[in-house]
Amino acid sequence: MVYGFIGTGAITAAIVTGLCDGSADAPEILISPRNPHVAADLARRFPSVRVAETNQAVIDGASVVILAVRPQDAAAVFADLTVPADRTIVSLLAGWTIARVRHLVAPATRISRAIPLPAVALREGVTPIYPADDIAEALFDGLGGVVTVADEETFAGFAAATATMAAYFTHLRAISDWLATRGVPSGDARRYVAAVFAGLTGPLRLGRSDFAQLAHEHATPGGLNERFLASLTEAGAFDSVRAGLDGIAAYLASRSR
Ligand SMILES: NC(=O)c1ccc[n+]([C@@H]2O[C@H](COP(=O)([O-])OP(=O)(O)OC[C@H]3O[C@@H](n4cnc5c(N)ncnc54)[C@H](OP(=O)(O)O)[C@@H]3O)[C@@H](O)[C@H]2O)c1
């Protein structure tokens, strides 16, 4: 099995790192030459990675082709490429349905979609996959695991959920900015908030996902966390999260039509 990546950017670097870093039996990987700096760095770090001369050479030399260019570049990139029918395609193109990808890679028909996140570099990213495909699942299984999704609309929900990360950091920023308005030097405020939230990842990294229970454990009855949670709930902060996700899901649906 040779994995070939069309588009060597941030997410390709993360996947290749997860597959190869410290691994005694890293798979053979062909990457496209662009971005040249990212490609050269990956080939330097990992002996099983080779930089192909062209995108076509990646497709010709790989049995599994991973589409990892930016969505807006995909049509132009594939206009000149020929994909043999026997290639397995794993598309990372955000918002591109299977039907749309099929046009891009015809006559190849074995196509699945995946939403890996940068944590795959550390083998800690759970990757949604649609539809079920043992080759796509094997690719991401060792990088933190997979969630195989039954239908494409549900898969789009996972894509929407990934839109919440910048808001998470803005939440932390609001807290540290507020602390700074109380006279704490802003560097100290940021360092403190980073440490508070880094500490909270412990249970998550151990596999706990019982968020209601975790919230309960961090909200002493009558305590400050309980009061703060109640004030955000009453202000509609979590209704806004749900409404924002609905909006993102609707946006994704309109783009895929
Ligand atoms: N980053 C994520 O966390 C993430 C997660 C899930 C899915 N995705 C999806 O994965 C895809 C890549 O995202 P990314 O974050 O890795 O983007 P990125 O860092 O911008 O990487 C895209 C790469 O494609 C290269 N490229 C542009 N034109 C090309 C061409 N004609 N031939 C070959 N390569 C070309 C770019 O090279 P230049 O730098 O020279 O332009 C760049 O290295 C997107 O479709 C995105 O929706 C990303």
The ligand as a Gaussian input file, in Angstrom:
#p B3LYP/6-31G(d) Opt

LIG

0 1
 N       -5.941000      21.892000       8.197000
 C       -6.890000      21.131000       8.722000
 O       -6.967000      20.981000       9.959000
 C       -7.853000      20.370000       7.845000
 C       -8.712000      19.464000       8.453000
 C       -9.591000      18.707000       7.665000
 C       -9.614000      18.908000       6.298000
 N       -8.781000      19.818000       5.736000
 C       -8.840000      19.956000       4.289000
 O       -7.591000      19.557000       3.768000
 C       -7.275000      20.333000       2.632000
 C       -5.925000      20.977000       2.855000
 O       -5.996000      21.825000       3.981000
 P       -4.670000      22.421000       4.629000
 O       -5.073000      23.072000       5.883000
 O       -3.597000      21.390000       4.636000
 O       -4.328000      23.543000       3.544000
 P       -2.915000      24.139000       3.159000
 O       -1.998000      24.106000       4.335000
 O       -3.163000      25.428000       2.486000
 O       -2.366000      23.074000       2.128000
 C       -2.810000      23.003000       0.803000
 C       -1.592000      22.659000      -0.014000
 O       -1.963000      22.485000      -1.354000
 C       -0.902000      23.002000      -2.141000
 N       -1.283000      23.272000      -3.499000
 C       -1.843000      24.389000      -4.027000
 N       -1.983000      24.249000      -5.360000
 C       -1.499000      23.018000      -5.662000
 C       -1.343000      22.304000      -6.866000
 N       -1.707000      22.808000      -8.053000
 N       -0.807000      21.066000      -6.807000
 C       -0.414000      20.515000      -5.625000
 N       -0.525000      21.172000      -4.467000
 C       -1.052000      22.399000      -4.488000
 C       -0.514000      24.267000      -1.391000
 O        0.748000      24.723000      -1.822000
 P        1.160000      26.282000      -1.583000
 O        1.428000      26.401000      -0.116000
 O        2.386000      26.413000      -2.419000
 O        0.003000      27.105000      -2.051000
 C       -0.529000      23.766000       0.033000
 O        0.713000      23.189000       0.375000
 C       -8.409000      21.338000       2.457000
 O       -9.280000      20.880000       1.454000
 C       -9.090000      21.360000       3.790000
 O      -10.468000      21.606000       3.642000
 C       -7.891000      20.534000       6.477000

